[in-house]
């Protein structure tokens, strides 16, 4: 199982950024996929989850600003982040559970700063 996250970078407060996560080694369309983030000195936290039925859940801190989505043909997970805040600065990780084991992509760093 491989998860390859990309799309991080520097964003202005109030601006947008879109993260992508390409998956291989799993039957992507059947897997629940999630985004987590970890800011320096903080624990890793769940940002958003999307099920195989495209049901979604969000952390309260990102509701109304972030949108998680998936493209089962491209086997890719997305996180559209709008109205970014400095507090969104973190390394973002995609994650899935396959055969009772959690798999993590390498983090992509998002920095929100003017």
Secondary structure, DSSP 8 states (H G I E B T S, - for coil): -EEEEE--EEE-TT--EEEEEEEESS-GGGS-EEEEEE-TTS--EEEEEE-TT--EEE-TTTTTTEEEEEETTTTEEEEEE-S--GGG-EEEEEEEEETTEEEE-B-EEEEE--
